[in-house]
Amino acid sequence: MFKRQSDRRQVEEIVRSQNRLPPGQSLTEKFPVLHYGPTPRVDLATWDLKLFGLVEEEIIWNWEAFNQLPRTKIKLDLHCVTRWSQFDMDWEGVSLGQLVREGFVAPKPEAKFVVQRCEYGYTTNTPIELVLQDNFLLATHYDGKPITPDHGYPLRGLIGSFADRSEPKTAYLWKGGKWLRGLEFCADDQPGFWEKAGYHNEADPWREERFSGGSWLGRF
C-alpha cells in the first residue's frame, strides 16, 4: 500500500511518463468493486459456459471441462470508466484467442462480433478481433487466488493493457463481463447493457471513449 499520498503521486507520474496511464485516469492500488445489481450465488456443480451462434460447432463446458483447457497467466494494467487504473495485475485463466488458434473453438468467417452473456441477463459486446487478442482473458484467478464473488467468480471476461504501448487495442474494464455464462458469435453488432444506456460502444480509454452522449447513467 502507498504509505503517503505523495508515494501514490510519484508512482502515478512514473506510469504516466511510461505512457501507461490513459487521459483522465488516476492510479489506485485498490481493486474497486463496481457493478449493477446483486452478486449471484454460484453452484459449480450446475455451472456451465456456452459458446454458440456463428461457430462451426456449439460448445458447452461444465466447470470441470473448462478447467481442462489450456491455461494462461498474464500481467495487465486495467482501466475503469470510473477513472481508476491499476497496474501490473497478475491474472490467470483461459485465452479465447489461444482456443481459436489451437482449434478448440471455430468461429465461422461471418462472425464479426462476440456478445458476452452473463448472469441476470447482463451483456456486453466486442468486435471479435478484440476478444481474440492476447490481452483478453476468460479469467478465473487474480493474484494467485480465485477471483472473488464481487469481481465475477467463478469466471469473468477481462480486457486490459500491456505495459508496452505497442500493445493490441484495449478497452475500459466493463467490456469484460463479470459472472460470464456464454459467448455468442454474431455477424452484427449487438450493444449490451451499458452500451444501450449511453456508454460508448468502443470504450477505448486512450481516446476517453466513456459515453456516447447524455449524462452519467451507471457503473459496472
TORTOR-790128 format. One record per residue: residue in three letters; z, x, y of N, C-alpha, C in turn. Coordinates in steps of 0.02 Angstrom, whole numbers, plus 50000, padded with zeros to 5 digits. Each point is the difference from the previous one (the first is absolute). Layout:
// residues N
["Ala",[Z,X,Y],[Z,X,Y],[Z,X,Y]]
...
// end
This chain:
// residues 220
["Met",[50000,50042,49940],[50000,49958,50060],[50000,50044,50063]]
["Phe",[49971,49973,50053],[50001,50037,50062],[50072,50001,50027]]
["Lys",[50024,50059,50019],[50068,50007,50025],[50006,49976,50072]]
["Arg",[49946,50008,50038],[50001,49979,50070],[49933,49968,50016]]
["Gln",[49999,49960,50053],[49937,49971,50023],[49950,50055,50017]]
["Ser",[50025,50057,50025],[49955,50055,50018],[49966,50028,49938]]
["Asp",[50035,49999,49941],[49969,50023,49938],[49940,49958,49983]]
["Arg",[50008,49934,50005],[49945,49955,49985],[49941,50013,50047]]
["Arg",[50015,50010,50063],[49946,50011,50049],[49964,50066,49986]]
["Gln",[50037,50051,49979],[49968,50064,49984],[49952,49993,49941]]
["Val",[50024,49966,49948],[49957,49990,49942],[49940,49957,50018]]
["Glu",[50012,49949,50041],[49945,49957,50022],[49947,50039,50038]]
["Glu",[50021,50046,50042],[49952,50041,50037],[49960,50045,49953]]
["Ile",[50034,50024,49947],[49965,50042,49951],[49944,49961,49965]]
["Val",[50017,49940,49974],[49948,49961,49965],[49947,49975,50048]]
["Arg",[50019,49989,50063],[49950,49980,50050],[49951,50057,50012]]
["Ser",[50027,50061,50005],[49957,50058,50012],[49954,50013,49940]]
["Gln",[50022,49979,49941],[49959,50008,49939],[49949,49943,49992]]
["Asn",[49999,49955,50049],[49955,49942,49999],[50014,49955,49941]]
["Arg",[50065,49991,49985],[50021,49957,49944],[50033,49935,50024]]
["Leu",[50014,49995,50065],[50035,49942,50026],[49950,49958,50041]]
["Pro",[49981,49941,49975],[49951,49959,50036],[50026,49977,50067]]
["Pro",[49956,49980,50045],[50021,49975,50066],[50047,49940,49993]]
["Gly",[50050,49999,50043],[50046,49943,50002],[50053,49999,49946]]
["Gln",[50001,50052,49957],[50048,50003,49944],[50058,50046,50017]]
["Ser",[50058,49988,49969],[50058,50042,50007],[50025,50021,49931]]
["Leu",[50026,50060,49996],[50026,50027,49937],[50066,49967,49981]]
["Thr",[50008,49983,49936],[50064,49979,49973],[50012,50035,49935]]
["Glu",[50063,50011,49983],[50017,50027,49934],[50023,49944,49954]]
["Lys",[50008,49940,50027],[50018,49942,49961],[49938,49971,49968]]
["Phe",[50009,49951,49955],[49944,49964,49971],[50014,49926,50013]]
["Pro",[49982,49975,50060],[50016,49931,50018],[49972,49949,49951]]
["Val",[50035,49945,49994],[49979,49944,49957],[49974,49944,50045]]
["Leu",[49936,49984,49993],[49970,49948,50040],[49955,49958,49956]]
["His",[50015,49937,49993],[49955,49955,49964],[50016,49928,50018]]
["Tyr",[49953,49957,49983],[50008,49929,50013],[50023,49965,49936]]
["Gly",[50051,49958,50005],[50022,49962,49943],[50050,50037,49957]]
["Pro",[50021,49968,49945],[50052,50029,49957],[49975,50056,49955]]
["Thr",[50046,50039,49974],[49984,50051,49951],[50000,49969,49931]]
["Pro",[49944,50004,49963],[49997,49967,49934],[50044,50034,49948]]
["Arg",[50023,49961,49952],[50033,50027,49941],[49947,50011,49947]]
["Val",[50003,50056,49967],[49947,50020,49954],[50028,50007,49929]]
["Asp",[49965,49970,49953],[50015,50009,49929],[49944,50041,49969]]
["Leu",[50014,50063,49985],[49948,50044,49974],[49973,49977,49933]]
["Ala",[50038,49959,49964],[49976,49974,49936],[49941,49952,50008]]
["Thr",[49995,49969,50058],[49945,49952,50012],[49952,50023,50054]]
["Trp",[50015,50056,50031],[49958,50026,50055],[49933,50023,49973]]
["Asp",[49947,49990,50039],[49935,50029,49984],[49961,50013,50064]]
["Leu",[49947,50039,49994],[49954,50016,50055],[49930,49983,49976]]
["Lys",[49966,49958,50040],[49933,49976,49981],[49948,50031,50046]]
["Leu",[49947,50028,49971],[49942,50025,50037],[49942,49955,49981]]
["Phe",[49970,49967,50050],[49951,49949,49984],[49949,49994,50057]]
["Gly",[49955,49952,49993],[49947,49992,50049],[49939,50039,49978]]
["Leu",[49972,50039,50045],[49938,50036,49987],[50014,50066,49964]]
["Val",[50023,49994,49938],[50011,50057,49956],[49964,49985,49934]]
["Glu",[49980,50054,49966],[49963,49991,49938],[50042,49965,49947]]
["Glu",[50065,50013,50002],[50046,49969,49952],[50066,49986,50034]]
["Glu",[50023,49937,49998],[50065,49983,50029],[50055,50035,49959]]
["Ile",[50051,50023,50037],[50054,50038,49968],[50067,49968,50019]]
["Ile",[50044,49995,49951],[50069,49981,50014],[50046,50050,49965]]
["Trp",[50039,50036,50040],[50048,50048,49973],[50070,49972,50005]]
["Asn",[50039,50002,49947],[50071,49986,50006],[50034,50065,50024]]
["Trp",[50065,49998,50011],[50035,50057,50028],[49995,50062,49956]]
["Glu",[50006,49989,49934],[49995,50057,49954],[49931,50031,50001]]
["Ala",[49948,49958,49999],[49931,50026,50001],[49985,50035,50066]]
["Phe",[50024,49971,50055],[49987,50032,50065],[50030,50070,50002]]
["Asn",[50057,50009,49971],[50033,50065,50003],[49971,50050,49951]]
["Gln",[49952,49980,49959],[49963,50046,49958],[49939,50029,50035]]
["Leu",[49984,49975,50059],[49942,50024,50038],[50015,50069,50030]]
["Pro",[49948,50038,50017],[50011,50067,50031],[50042,49994,50063]]
["Arg",[50048,50045,50007],[50047,49999,50056],[49980,50052,50053]]
["Thr",[50016,49984,50062],[49985,50044,50056],[50062,50008,50043]]
["Lys",[50013,50061,50021],[50051,50014,50050],[49965,50023,50064]]
["Ile",[50024,49976,50057],[49964,50011,50062],[50049,50003,50058]]
["Lys",[49985,50040,50050],[50041,50005,50061],[49960,49970,50057]]
["Leu",[50029,49951,50034],[49964,49963,50052],[50042,49991,50062]]
["Asp",[49966,49995,50058],[50030,49975,50061],[49984,49926,50005]]
["Leu",[50050,49959,50018],[49989,49928,50006],[50007,49979,50073]]
["His",[49959,49950,50019],[49999,49975,50069],[50004,49924,49999]]
["Cys",[50052,49973,50030],[50009,49928,50001],[49977,49971,50067]]
["Val",[49973,49940,49999],[49977,49967,50061],[50057,49988,50048]]
["Thr",[50062,50000,49976],[50059,49992,50044],[50018,50065,50036]]
["Arg",[49957,50050,49995],[50001,50061,50041],[50044,50056,49973]]
["Trp",[50021,49996,49936],[50035,50058,49972],[49953,50036,49952]]
["Ser",[50012,50065,49994],[49965,50043,49952],[50051,50043,49965]]
["Gln",[49989,50013,49936],[50041,50047,49962],[49953,50048,49964]]
["Phe",[50023,50062,49991],[49956,50053,49978],[50023,50032,49935]]
["Asp",[49951,50026,49963],[50012,50038,49938],[50042,49960,49951]]
["Met",[49981,49937,49989],[50036,49957,49952],[49970,50009,49930]]
["Asp",[50044,50007,49951],[49978,50013,49931],[49994,49934,49961]]
["Trp",[49940,49987,49976],[49986,49937,49964],[49972,50015,49931]]
["Glu",[50008,49952,49955],[49972,50004,49933],[49974,49932,49980]]
["Gly",[49946,50000,49962],[49972,49938,49976],[49933,50012,49967]]
["Val",[49955,49952,50008],[49935,50002,49968],[49946,49998,50054]]
["Ser",[49953,50046,49997],[49944,50002,50047],[49944,49954,49976]]
["Leu",[49985,49949,50040],[49945,49956,49981],[49934,50038,49999]]
["Gly",[49992,50046,50047],[49939,50040,50000],[49992,50039,49935]]
["Gln",[50054,50029,49975],[49997,50036,49937],[49983,49954,49943]]
["Leu",[50028,49940,50000],[49985,49953,49946],[49926,49982,49998]]
["Val",[49970,49994,50059],[49928,49985,50004],[49960,50060,49977]]
["Arg",[50018,50059,50025],[49963,50060,49982],[50003,50014,49925]]
["Glu",[50056,49984,49968],[50008,50014,49929],[49983,49941,49955]]
["Gly",[49974,49946,50029],[49973,49945,49961],[50050,49949,49976]]
["Phe",[50061,50002,50024],[50049,49948,49983],[49982,49934,50033]]
["Val",[49971,50003,50059],[49979,49942,50038],[49928,50010,50022]]
["Ala",[49959,49948,49994],[49929,50006,50017],[49980,49945,50049]]
["Pro",[50005,50013,50065],[49977,49951,50049],[49923,49992,49995]]
["Lys",[49977,49939,50011],[49928,49989,50003],[49973,50027,50066]]
["Pro",[49935,50017,50002],[49971,50029,50061],[50008,49956,50061]]
["Glu",[50002,49935,49991],[50005,49955,50057],[50071,49993,50026]]
["Ala",[50049,50031,49968],[50069,49997,50024],[50008,50045,50061]]
["Lys",[50014,49970,50058],[50005,50037,50063],[50071,49999,50029]]
["Phe",[50042,49955,49975],[50068,49992,50026],[50049,49989,49943]]
["Val",[50063,50016,50012],[50053,49987,49952],[50056,49962,50036]]
["Val",[50019,49943,49973],[50056,49961,50026],[50060,50014,49956]]
["Gln",[50054,50024,50031],[50063,50010,49965],[50038,49934,50000]]
["Arg",[50014,49975,49941],[50034,49936,49993],[50072,50013,49975]]
["Cys",[50047,49974,50038],[50070,50017,49990],[50041,49936,49987]]
["Glu",[50064,50010,49987],[50045,49943,49989],[49998,49953,50061]]
["Tyr",[50015,49936,49987],[50004,49948,50051],[49933,49988,50035]]
["Gly",[49945,50022,49970],[49934,49986,50028],[49979,50046,50057]]
["Tyr",[50040,50052,50014],[49981,50047,50053],[49939,50039,49979]]
["Thr",[49954,50011,50047],[49941,50041,49987],[49987,50046,50059]]
["Thr",[49966,50055,49985],[49971,50042,50053],[49935,50028,49973]]
["Asn",[49952,50011,50045],[49932,50017,49981],[49982,50071,50022]]
["Thr",[49960,50034,49960],[49979,50068,50015],[49929,50010,49975]]
["Pro",[49960,50040,50035],[49936,50021,49972],[50012,50039,49936]]
["Ile",[49955,49993,49952],[50011,50034,49936],[50004,50076,50009]]
["Glu",[49963,50027,50048],[50002,50072,50011],[50070,50024,50017]]
["Leu",[50038,49959,50036],[50067,50020,50020],[50047,50005,49941]]
["Val",[49999,49951,49955],[50048,50001,49945],[49979,50048,49944]]
["Leu",[49939,50025,50002],[49979,50050,49951],[50012,50072,50023]]
["Gln",[50026,50008,50061],[50015,50066,50025],[50064,50028,49969]]
["Asp",[50010,50065,50007],[50058,50032,49971],[50065,49984,50037]]
["Asn",[49995,49972,50060],[50060,49983,50039],[50020,49927,49992]]
["Phe",[49972,49966,49950],[50022,49932,49982],[50029,50003,49930]]
["Leu",[50060,49972,49992],[50036,50005,49937],[50028,49932,49980]]
["Leu",[49998,49985,49936],[50038,49945,49971],[50068,50030,49984]]
["Ala",[50047,49992,50046],[50061,50041,49999],[50057,49966,49963]]
["Thr",[50034,50040,49959],[50059,49977,49964],[50064,50038,50020]]
["His",[49992,50062,50025],[50058,50042,50014],[49994,50031,50070]]
["Tyr",[50057,50007,50033],[50006,50036,50063],[50059,50048,49995]]
["Asp",[49988,50062,50020],[50052,50051,50000],[50032,50008,49931]]
["Gly",[49960,49994,49948],[50022,50010,49932],[50036,49941,49967]]
["Lys",[50003,49944,50035],[50036,49941,49974],[49954,49939,50004]]
["Pro",[50010,49950,49957],[49962,49938,50007],[50008,49971,50070]]
["Ile",[49946,49974,50028],[50005,49970,50066],[50049,49941,49998]]
["Thr",[50034,49989,50053],[50051,49948,50003],[49968,49931,50006]]
["Pro",[50036,49947,49983],[49972,49933,50007],[49974,49985,50070]]
["Asp",[50035,50022,50052],[49978,49987,50068],[49936,50037,50018]]
["His",[49985,50053,49964],[49939,50038,50013],[49944,49984,49950]]
["Gly",[50011,49949,49958],[49944,49977,49960],[50007,50006,49925]]
["Tyr",[50060,50017,49975],[50010,50007,49928],[49972,49940,49961]]
["Pro",[49964,50014,49945],[49991,50064,49967],[49936,50037,50020]]
["Leu",[49956,49966,50038],[49935,50030,50016],[49977,49977,50069]]
["Arg",[49975,50048,50038],[49972,49983,50065],[49937,50042,50012]]
["Gly",[49955,49974,50040],[49947,50040,50026],[50027,50045,50055]]
["Leu",[49973,50060,50006],[50024,50047,50051],[49940,50038,50029]]
["Ile",[49995,49999,50066],[49947,50037,50034],[50032,50044,50052]]
["Gly",[49985,50065,49998],[50031,50046,50047],[49952,50055,50021]]
["Ser",[50027,50049,50036],[49961,50056,50025],[50021,50065,49966]]
["Phe",[49952,50044,49992],[50015,50068,49980],[50014,50042,50063]]
["Ala",[50037,50055,49992],[50015,50043,50057],[49937,50028,50032]]
["Asp",[49950,50014,49959],[49937,50026,50024],[49960,49943,50032]]
["Arg",[49984,50005,50064],[49966,49945,50034],[49925,49996,49984]]
["Ser",[49975,50043,49954],[49933,49991,49974],[50000,49951,49941]]
["Glu",[50057,49965,49993],[50015,49954,49945],[49952,49940,49999]]
["Pro",[50003,49960,49948],[49964,49936,50000],[50030,49952,50051]]
["Lys",[49966,49945,50011],[50023,49949,50046],[50067,49972,49975]]
["Thr",[50043,49982,50048],[50064,49970,49983],[50006,49934,50036]]
["Ala",[50059,49967,49992],[50012,49935,50031],[50075,49992,50009]]
["Tyr",[50019,49952,50042],[50070,49983,50007],[50028,49976,49932]]
["Leu",[50065,50005,49994],[50033,49991,49935],[49991,49930,49970]]
["Trp",[49991,49949,50043],[49995,49933,49972],[49937,49991,49957]]
["Lys",[49952,50046,50006],[49939,49996,49959],[50013,50020,49927]]
["Gly",[50062,50015,49983],[50021,50007,49930],[50051,49946,49986]]
["Gly",[49985,49953,49957],[50043,49943,49989],[50059,50015,49955]]
["Lys",[50059,49975,50020],[50060,50004,49957],[49995,49949,49943]]
["Trp",[50037,50013,49946],[50006,49954,49944],[49930,49979,49973]]
["Leu",[49961,50052,49988],[49929,49990,49982],[49994,49970,49930]]
["Arg",[49956,49949,49994],[49988,49967,49936],[49926,49996,49982]]
["Gly",[49955,50015,50046],[49930,49995,49983],[49956,50037,50050]]
["Leu",[49942,50023,49974],[49948,50029,50042],[49936,49961,49987]]
["Glu",[49975,49967,50051],[49939,49961,49994],[49943,50037,50034]]
["Phe",[49948,50016,49962],[49942,50035,50025],[49949,49948,50024]]
["Cys",[49978,50006,50063],[49960,49947,50031],[49938,50029,50034]]
["Ala",[49950,49958,50008],[49940,50020,50037],[50011,49991,50075]]
["Asp",[50040,49951,50020],[50011,49984,50070],[50072,50014,50020]]
["Asp",[50009,50015,50064],[50067,50012,50026],[50040,49935,50002]]
["Gln",[50064,50005,49982],[50044,49941,50000],[50064,50019,50036]]
["Pro",[50004,49990,50066],[50060,50019,50038],[50063,49971,49968]]
["Gly",[50053,50041,50000],[50062,49981,49967],[50049,49966,50047]]
["Phe",[50063,50001,49979],[50053,49962,50035],[50005,50019,50074]]
["Trp",[50013,50065,50014],[50010,50020,50069],[49933,50007,50037]]
["Glu",[49947,50014,49964],[49935,50002,50033],[49981,49932,50028]]
["Lys",[50014,49947,49963],[49987,49933,50024],[50046,49982,50058]]
["Ala",[50058,50032,50003],[50049,49985,50053],[49989,50041,50064]]
["Gly",[49950,50042,50000],[49984,50036,50061],[50004,50076,49997]]
["Tyr",[50020,50027,49942],[49999,50072,49993],[49928,50025,49991]]
["His",[49989,50062,50020],[49932,50028,49998],[49976,50007,49928]]
["Asn",[49938,49985,49988],[49974,50000,49932],[49992,50071,49972]]
["Glu",[49988,50049,50043],[49990,50069,49977],[50066,50039,49998]]
["Ala",[50042,49993,50051],[50068,50028,50001],[50002,50076,49999]]
["Asp",[49955,50032,50037],[50000,50073,50004],[50053,50022,50050]]
["Pro",[50052,50037,49979],[50053,50020,50046],[49976,50049,50053]]
["Trp",[49948,50039,49985],[49976,50050,50049],[49962,49966,50056]]
["Arg",[49978,49939,49990],[49968,49961,50053],[50046,49945,50027]]
["Glu",[50062,50001,49978],[50050,49948,50018],[49972,49930,49990]]
["Glu",[49970,49990,49941],[49972,49934,49984],[50056,49956,49971]]
["Arg",[50043,49978,50045],[50058,49961,49980],[49984,49925,49995]]
["Phe",[49969,49974,50052],[49988,49928,50002],[49928,49986,50021]]
["Ser",[49973,49945,49976],[49933,49980,50019],[50001,49959,50064]]
["Gly",[50059,49981,50024],[50007,49960,50061],[50062,49958,49995]]
["Gly",[50024,49975,50056],[50059,49957,50000],[50064,50040,50002]]
["Ser",[50055,49969,49982],[50066,50028,50008],[50026,50026,49933]]
["Trp",[50060,50030,50004],[50035,50024,49939],[50016,49940,49956]]
["Leu",[49976,50002,49937],[50005,49941,49958],[50043,50009,49939]]
["Gly",[50021,50060,49985],[50041,50009,49941],[49999,50072,49976]]
["Arg",[50035,50013,49946],[50006,50067,49974],[49996,49998,49924]]
["Phe",[49971,50055,49973],[50002,50008,49927],[50011,50074,49986]]
// end
